[in-house]
Amino acid sequence: MRPGSIALAVGSAIVAVGGLYLLVELRRGAAAPSPAAGEPARVGAARPTPAPERAPVRASPGPMPAALGSKRPEPPPSDSAPMVAKLEADRAALGDAVLSVETSEHLLEANKLYDRGDYDGARQLAIKLLTEAPGNVRLLRVVVSSSCILGDAEQANQYAPQLPPPDRDQMADRCAKFQIALK
């Protein structure tokens, strides 16, 4: 046998014995109790994890006997009218900024058209949706960006001032790539 083969066989045997030793220690450590307070922990000993505490299971009350009444007591009436009124007032204050489900689906469609390269279709749909949701930043970005790509500086400059300053700056950089300067 060659010296390399002998070394390989000896190394394999050492790894196998080490693996068996670790397996035995792991099993013995899992069965051993955890060290008491103040007692040093054994190095390499596995500590058992405590079982999570469970809340007691309560049976549902089920139907009540006829003698006690067949109806559950009604909860006390809550005066939710002020809360509902506040919610409606908040929604009215937001106005058209709150998009309906149908409008938001159309918004996604406008973004898809833009992503597919149908800039004219995306721009037309976004302009139509801006009548339902004026000031919507996503729609304004679609209109301005599409207009710049299509070379329509007039329309890009018509909608760009409605964008918030960070978005307007970003659109100005994008439009500059198409030789359109936003005002």
NUMIDO-387398 format. One record per residue: z, y, x of N, C-alpha, C, O, CB in turn. Coordinates in steps of 0.001 Angstrom, whole numbers, padded with zeros to 6 digits, always signed. Atoms other than C-alpha are relative to their C-alpha. Glycine has a CB too. Example, Ala and Ser with C-alpha at 12.3 -4.5 7.8 and 13.67 -1.06 7.14 Angstrom:
2
+000000-001190+000890+007800-004500+012300+000000+001200+000900+000665+001181+001936+001246+000027-000992/-000060-001190-000820+007140-001060+013670+000730+001090-000770+000899+002198-000261-001415+000462+000414/
***
This chain:
183
+000000-001193+000836+000000+000000+000000+000000+001246+000873+000582+001276+001957+001214+000004-000947/+000087-001250-000730-000725+003468+001120+001255+000827-000227+001916+000654-001251-001244+000784-000419/-001220-000805+000145+002098+005988+001663-000035+000909-001233+001012+001152-001832+000210+000846+001248/+000104-000851+001187+000794+008253-001153+000318-000754-001271+000938-000201-002180-001383+000595-000099/-000274+000820+001174+000966+005410-003680+001480-000297-000116+002034-000311-001215-000792-001299+000056/-001440+000284+000009+004534+004589-002655+000757+001232-000475+001670+001119-001294+000493-000432+001411/-000678-001236+000402+005608+008210-003037-000192+000251-001494+000734+000688-002178-000529+001201+000817/+000262-000179+001420+003970+008368-006448+000843-000947-000844+001371-000541-001879-001476-000213-000293/-000805+000971+000735+005752+005210-007608+001469+000394+000019+002144+000297-001006-000180-001403+000588/-001409-000418-000107+009138+006463-006337+000240+001237-000871+001245+001314-001578+000381+000300+001488/-000159-001201+000826+008631+009848-007984-000006-000326-001479+000791+000232-002234-001098+000996+000303/+000044+000401+001411+007705+008236-011302+001294-000662-000422+001787-000423-001524-001171-000946-000254/-001265+000672+000309+010819+006070-011161+001122+001009-000128+001975+000872-001005+000343-001035+001078/-001055-001025+000068+013015+009119-010499-000112+000793-001299+000898+001096-001934-000085+000957+001219/+000192-000744+001250+011493+010988-013440+000432-000841-001191+001060-000320-002113-001473+000431-000160/-000390+000874+001103+011995+007985-015737+001515-000131-000083+002076-000066-001177-000639-001382+000160/-001468+000119-000012+015649+007554-014678+000618+001325-000459+001594+001330-001210+000521-000385+001432/-000523-001310+000428+016220+011311-015113-000152+000195-001498+000745+000726-002151-000716+001133+000744/+000201-000110+001440+014742+011191-018597+000981-000833-000779+001511-000378-001792-001395-000401-000363/-000992+000851+000670+016972+008285-019594+001387+000615+000085+002146+000584-000884+000011-001407+000618/-001306-000641-000163+020002+010107-018172+000149+001164-000980+001187+001305-001626+000183+000496+001453/-000059-001132+000931+019177+013232-020192+000131-000456-001443+000858+000156-002226-001237+000868+000148/-000083+000526+001353+018691+011177-023346+001409-000471-000315+001943-000180-001385-000990-001141-000190/-001367+000500+000201+022071+009477-022930+000981+001162-000093+001853+001163-000962+000410-000953+001146/-000910-001148+000023+023833+012769-022168-000162+000827-001277+000810+001348-001825-000239+000885+001224/+000242-000764+001228+022209+014465-025122+000664-000665-001185+001295+000003-002004-001500+000152-000258/-000627+000723+001115+023363+011780-027518+001519+000033+000110+002208+000205-000896-000490-001456-000040/-001448-000007-000184+026856+011658-026022+000546+001402-000258+001622+001543-000838+000375-000478+001425/-000448-001377+000214+027128+015471-026075-000026+000383-001456+000816+001173-001883-000851+000959+000787/+000087-000336+001417+026090+015672-029734+001143-000622-000765+001591-000062-001765-001330-000456-000584/-001092+000657+000697+028813+013234-030746+001350+000545+000426+002323+000402-000314-000052-001487+000239/-001273-000516-000494+031529+014917-028655+000373+001246-000776-000493+002027-001170-000070+000303+001511/-000429-001206+000702+033645+017556-030356-000201+001222+000890-000192+001126+002118+001477-000115-000434/+000179-001233-000758+033083+021163-029357+001312+000350+000671+002376+000014+000151-000484+001160-000911/-001225-000319-000715+035571+022505-026820+000866+000952-000802+000370+001814-001527-000317+000601+001358/-000963-000852+000706+038722+024131-028180+000002+001374+000651-000543+001560+001740+001435-000625+000016/-000053-001357-000519+039387+027808-027679+000728+000000+001330+001782-000622+001460+000687+000950-001000/-000616-000085-001304+040192+028571-024072-000396-001149+000908-000157-001062+002113+001483+000043-000143/+000418+001149-000801+038801+025227-022859-001422+000252+000468-002271+000648-000331+000100-001337-000812/+001351-000275-000482+035749+025531-020626-000999-000976-000598-000689-002146-000819-000049-000067+001524/+001053+000834+000570+032520+024208-022046-000660-000791+001111-000804-000298+002230-001045+000856-000759/+000711+000827-000969+030750+021371-020267-001409+000528+000144-002063+000848-000849-000010-001492-000425/+001364-000453-000242+027522+022442-018693-000946-001104-000417-000770-002261-000035-000217+000390+001490/+000992+000979+000425+024582+020715-020317+000380-000726-001272-000433-001476-001811-000223-000994+001082/-000397+000693+001227+026565+019494-023311-000571+000737-001188-000503+001964-001261+001539-000109-000114/+000560-000601+001206+024886+020100-026615+001132+000339-000946+002050-000458-001142-001024-000945-000679/-001025-000412+000953+026976+022014-029090-000539-000232-001398-001652+000181-001723+000410+001494+000207/+000473+000204+001371+026756+020919-032677+000005+001314-000756+000912+002131-000594+000869-001039-000731/+000054-001211+000810+025702+023644-035061+000716-000258-001313+000530-001306-001930-001466+000447-000246/-000711+000210+001257+027942+024123-038059-000980-000009-001170-001988+000697-001165+001071+001089-000205/+000828+000080+001198+026448+023236-041406+000168+001289-000789+001283+001797-000903+000374-001240-000868/-000127-001228+000779+025674+026283-043513+000804-000251-001267+000699-001289-001919-001382+000561-000352/-000817+000141+001205+028102+026898-046297-000871+000223-001216-001734+001102-001229+001192+000989+000007/+000779-000121+001233+026682+026455-049744+000889+000544-001105+002084+000260-001186-000609-001367-000413/-000726-000511+001153+027665+028294-052834+000165-001141-001001-000716-001993-001119-000742+001220-000646/-000178+001074+000977+029113+026057-055522-001079+000070-001076-001469+001152-001516+001399+000078-000641/+001013+000084+001032+026560+024900-058035+000682+000121-001348+001634-000597-001655-000806-001320+000104/-000593-000209+001324+027328+026148-061497-000977-000511-001036-002181-000267-000955+000344+001505-000250/+000847+000509+001082+026019+024443-064552-000318+001145-000945+000511+002028-001164+000692-001174-000763/+000347-001040+000954+024160+026609-067006+000806-000237-001272+001109-001377-001625-001535+000015-000295/-000851+000159+001167+026156+027289-070120-000642-000816-001114+000069-001439-001904+000378+001340-000524/+000664+000782+001043+023537+025681-072358+000273+000573-001367+000791+001682-001494+000447-001449+000049/-000226-000507+001353+023686+026004-076106+001499+000029-000316+002270-000818+000135-000752-000869-001036/-001410-000141+000362+026969+027162-077560+000276-000812-001252-000589-000928-002120+000378+001489-000217/-000357+000714+001218+028786+025081-080131-000065+000932-001204+000125+002141-001078+001401-000612+000125/+000140-000791+001223+028313+026235-083714+001267+000779-000315+001202+001877-000868-000355-000900-001173/-001259-000667+000303+031988+027119-083984+000132+001308+000772+000768+002249+000296+001174-000918+000320/-000118-001207-000790+031636+029700-081225-001128+000984-000285-001116+002103+000225+000024-000346+001465/+001127-000877+000303+028432+031166-082602-001222-000487+000749-001109-000993+001866+000318+001469+000368/+001208+000532-000610+024858+030293-081835-000756+001050+000799-001719+000721+001491-000900-000577-001059/+000704-001050-000723+023818+033647-080395+000832+000448+001188+002056+000551+001115-000310+001192-000924/-000679-000590-001141+024638+034946-076984+000199+001470-000290-000617+002075-000986-000797-000213+001319/-000216-001424+000265+026100+038419-077030-001104+000824+000649-001535+000546+001768+001385+000451+000518/+001042-000886-000507+023516+041129-076586+000605+000888+001078+001748+001326+000950-000624+000858-001148/-000513-000921-001017+023882+043208-073435+000116+001390-000613-000623+001739-001534-000923+000024+001262/-000157-001338+000569+025079+046713-074102-001295+000788+000206-001930+000681+001255+001213+000745+000647/+001247-000748-000130+022153+049027-074754+000102+000992+001155+001060+001759+001256-000334+000735-001317/-000001-000947-001117+021250+050931-071619-000865+001179-000393-001877+001033-001078-000516-000663+001326/+000769-001193+000319+020020+054429-071900-001047+000188+001087-000840+000936+002042+000920+001257-000127/+001059-000064-001003+016789+053995-069966-000985+001122-000288-001916+001344+000486-000735-001324+000068/+000933-001070+000353+015064+056883-071689-000103+001062+001093-001217+001478+001413+000425+000649-001305/+000150-001005-001061+015926+059414-068943-000770-000544+001209-001547+000179+001832+001376+000494+000446/+000683+000593-001130+014693+057008-066279-001506-000095-000267-002320+000198+000608+000581-001382+000305/+001413+000109+000365+011422+056395-068116-000636+001389-000016-001769+001563+000434-000162-000690-001384/+000533-001361+000039+010978+060121-068684-000231+000522+001412-001243+001172+001676+000955+000934-000765/+000156-000436-001393+011522+060798-064971-001210-000680+000635-001983-000042+001349+001277-000310+000817/+001134+000730-000541+009017+058085-064060-001314+000596-000497-002250+000779+000281+000089-001478-000376/+001211-000599+000564+006425+059579-066408-000243+001389+000583-001386+001760+000851+000103+000081-001531/+000149-001337-000582+007114+063081-065045-000503-000094+001434-001362+000686+001844+001335+000764-000044/+000458+000195-001371+006687+061837-061474-001474-000390+000028-002240+000104+000856+000847-001069+000700/+001396+000438+000041+003431+060123-062392-000920+001162-000389-002009+001316+000163-000169-001171-000993/+000805-001153+000400+002163+063251-064139-000107+001000+001144-001149+001631+001322+000604+000676-001243/+000029-000926-001138+003103+065326-061076-000987-000471+001056-001638+000342+001713+001399+000145+000617/+000964+000532-000967+001042+063012-058891-001427+000187-000494-002367+000289+000294+000271-001484+000268/+001313-000243+000596-001836+063484-061284-001006-001059+000384-000762-002257+000243-000515+001354+000407/+001103+000903-000318-005087+061988-060091+000191-000733+001315-000641-001561+001686-001286+000763+000040/-000223+000706-001264-003589+060839-056800+000292-001474-000251+000046-002316+000614+001158+000644+000783/-000253+001391+000353-002519+057661-058590-001303-000581-000525-001831-000141-001546+001155-000129-001058/+001271+000593+000394-005601+055492-058794+000232-001145-000963+001174-001923-000813-000779-000484+001226/-000058+001148+000888-006174+053108-061622-000503-001220+000759-001107-001095+001824-000833+000242-001293/+000449+001233-000638-006874+049477-060780-001510+000007+000132-002054-000390+001163+000464-001231-000795/+001465-000034-000026-010523+049967-061666-000503+000953+001075-001453+000638+001791-000554+000414-001371/+000413-000966-001005-010808+053047-059470+000242-000538+001398-000590-000355+002287+000735+001318-000191/-000281+000524-001334-009144+051318-056534-000970-001119+000365-001301-001286+001539+001441-000507+000081/+001022+001012-000277-011599+048413-056885-001304+000660+000416-001991+000169+001311-000228-000894-001230/+001210-000732-000360-014458+050915-056753+000153+000629+001391-000813+000727+002146-000308+001088-001056/-000255-000546-001327-012831+052510-053712-000268-001052+001070-000875-000764+002101+001443+000514+000105/+000276+001091-000929-012917+049149-051969-001498-000259+000102-002011-000555+001181+000728-001273-000438/+001455+000200-000003-016561+048800-052979-000683+001081+000834-001629+000791+001566-000555+000008-001445/+000572-001081-000805-017346+052205-051445+000218-000276+001488-000677-000054+002304+000622+001362-000392/-000265+000346-001401-015679+051101-048210-000890-001146+000466-001379-001137+001596+001474-000375+000188/+000866+001128-000367-017644+047837-048248-001437+000470+000220-002094+000046+001171+000040-001091-001093/+001354-000534-000170-020920+049715-048739-000122+000734+001333-001112+000581+002049-000361+000944-001165/+000001-000731-001269-020037+051970-045818-000015-000979+001180-000776-000807+002132+001235+000933+000090/-000081+000981-001084-019122+048985-043634-001300-000766+000177-001643-001157+001293+001132-000972-000258/+001285+000719-000066-022436+047280-044486-001145+000896+000468-002252+000421+000725-000341-000586-001367/+001048-000911-000459-024355+050375-043453-000769+000664-001122-001756+001351-000862-000953-000733+000871/+000656-000663+001130-025353+051515-046952+000706+001345-000206+001483+001520-001144+000052-000894-001317/-000721-001267+000003-024218+055070-046259-000309+000844-001228+000568+001533-001747-000327+000779+001246/+000354-000785+001181-026119+056649-049129+000721-000547-001236+001262+000225-002027-001532-000009-000218/-000705+000601+001138-024684+054186-051670+001495+000251+000063+002127+000526-000957-000263-001494-000053/-001434-000250-000162-021188+054593-050245+000324+001447-000336+001327+001726-000994+000453-000329+001436/-000242-001417+000257-021472+058381-050385-000104+000313-001483+000736+001031-002026-000985+000859+000786/+000159-000265+001436-022759+058426-053963+001185-000541-000800+001695+000135-001694-001306-000622-000516/-001132+000582+000722-020006+056080-055162+001273+000792+000274+002063+001030-000640+000194-001476+000396/-001203-000759-000340-017323+058040-053302+000011+001354-000706+001060+001796-001174+000096+000196+001520/+000060-001294+000699-018511+061342-054787+000308-000191-001474+001019+000618-002071-001389+000661+000174/-000283+000286+001411-018445+059811-058257+001497-000252-000198+002087+000234-001163-000824-001226-000486/-001427+000314+000127-014908+058486-057670+000882+001220+000259+002000+001294-000250+000379-001118+000963/-000783-001212-000245-013736+061873-056382+000209+000812-001269+001140+001615-001333-000681+000858+001048/-000224-000686+001273-014144+063184-059935+001218-000585-000706+001910+000114-001445-001247-000104-000904/-001165+000652+000598-011498+060632-061003+001250+000188+000840+002358+000250+000308-000268-001476-000192/-001144-000116-000902-009280+061026-057944-000291+001073+001046-000523+000761+002214+000315-001364+000682/+000303-001059-000969-009860+064428-056353+001064+000050+001093+002253-000133+000832-000101+001368-000705/-000932-000100-001117-008307+064824-052941+000338-001331+000651+001135-001365+001588+001252+000643-000460/-000276+001297-000609-008277+061097-052150-000603-000018+001399-001815+000119+001569-000570-001166-000870/+000419-000120-001393-008439+061030-048363-001021-001069+000373-001989-000779+001076+001206-000092+000921/+000948+001067-000346-010207+057676-048101-001390+000306-000534-002387+000107+000160+000484-001346-000548/+001304-000339+000582-012965+058801-050444-000639+001173+000729-001842+001167+000990+000148+000330-001490/+000529-001155-000721-013325+062139-048664-000542-000406+001370-001577+000096+001810+001085+001070+000157/+000457+000467-001313-013624+060364-045316-001344-000733-000118-002226-000568+000725+001060-000929+000639/+001259+000710+000203-016370+058107-046699-001129+000998-000213-002207+000849+000361+000101-000966-001199/+001045-000988+000287-018300+061118-048027-000376+000773+001267-001557+000926+001580+000467+000978-001103/+000283-000823-001186-017952+063198-044850-000689-000833+001073-001700-000416+001639+001303+000619+000562/+000575+000842-001044-018673+060356-042458-001425-000437-000352-002322-000392+000490+000883-001229+000232/+001345+000419+000425-021640+059081-044479-000978+001161+000073-002124+000990+000490+000034-000566-001429/+000879-001174-000045-023050+062583-044763-000400+000327+001432-001551+000678+001692+000688+001214-000643/+000323-000271-001407-022832+063068-041000-000993-001031+000536-001941-000682+001240+001283-000001+000860/+000901+001046-000476-024505+059737-040321-001403+000212-000560-002397-000016+000130+000529-001392-000394/+001295-000227+000639-027273+060614-042777-000610+001345+000394-001747+001637+000021+000147-000072-001512/+000526-001290-000452-027670+064075-041179+000113+001106-001022-000584+002115-000911-001421-000149+000384/-000159-000993+001062-026532+066016-044264+001208+000885+000320+002309+000655-000181+000171-000691-001394/-001085-000878-000442-024460+068797-042658+000587+000805-001156+001789+001069-001192-000500+000945+001085/-000474-000815+001124-024258+070805-045882+001051-000749-000821+002104-000200-001146-001180+000405-000901/-000942+000764+000803-022563+068033-047837+001252-000362+000808+002359-000370+000269-000671-001267-000534/-001162+000301-000842-020326+067072-044899+000938+001203+000040+002156+001049-000057-000446-000388+001436/-000826-001209-000048-019129+070678-044669+000559+000385-001365+001527+001142-001441-000805+001151+000559/-000523-000267+001347-018630+070833-048440+001317-000755-000212+002245-000216-000816-001041-000408-001086/-001170+000826+000259-016051+067999-048417+001022-000002+001143+002192-000311+000914-000438-001403-000275/-000901+000044-001147-014541+068288-044919+001234+000897-000148+002323+000475+000242-000750+000393+001235/-001189-000853+000110-012237+071257-045723+001092-000577-000913+002242-000143-000845-000407+001360-000511/-000994+000600+000894-010495+069122-048370+000864-001039+000718+001894-001461+000193-000696-000647-001196/-000749+001003-000757-009301+066668-045692+001224+000619+000657+001200+001799+001007-000893-000651+001060/-001159-000484-000770-005852+067003-044091-000423+000240+001455-001370-000390+001926+001191-001026-000067/+000417-000361-001369-006016+068493-040555-000231-001184+000947-001240-001177+001652+001034+000891+000602/+000284+001099-000948-005661+065194-038599-001303-000732-000339-002071-001088+000554+001165-001005+000008/+001223+000684+000425-008425+063558-040649-001223+000888+000238-002287+000406+000625+000092-000396-001490/+001107-000925-000208-010585+066676-040443-000398+000015+001477-001584+000035+001806+000382+001422-000477/+000289+000026-001438-010271+066656-036640-000730-001282+000391-001675-001254+001180+001299+000132+000810/+000646+001271-000317-011202+062989-036489-001443-000028-000518-002344-000521+000160+000802-001168-000599/+001358-000045+000550-014206+063536-038755-000876+000958+000807-002071+000711+000969+000031+000427-001483/+000781-000935-000825-015283+066515-036619-000485-000701+001266-001627-000511+001684+000846+001252+000368/+000412+000757-001183-015310+064244-033558-001097-001002-000347-002063-001153+000401+001203-000727+000617/+000995+000994+000405-017255+061572-035428-001338+000678-000302-002392+000192+000109+000492-000790-001236/+001237-000688+000371-019784+064060-036818-000684+000623+001217-001907+000759+001241+000288+001079-001045/+000588-000569-001207-020272+065627-033392-000921-001008+000681-001886-000620+001340+001098+000453+000968/+000857+001039-000572-021763+062306-032291-001382+000005-000649-002354-000475-000067+000651-001377-000162/+001269-000054+000722-024488+062915-034881-000553+001440-000029-001383+001782-000871+000183-000536-001441/+000440-001399-000153-025001+066579-033823+000248+000831-001252-000557+001693-001604-001479+000046+000348/-000377-000804+001170-023253+067950-036916+001365+000604+000302+002322-000104+000616+000029-000867-001335/-001247-000709-000232-020573+070582-036485+000662+000295-001349+000063+000909-002232-000246+001313+000802/-000740-000296+001229-017937+070726-039197+000680+001348+000149+001163+001704+001224+001043-001112-000315/-000632-001328-000001-016596+074147-040144+001456-000104-000332+002152+000910-000378-000685+000933-000986/
***
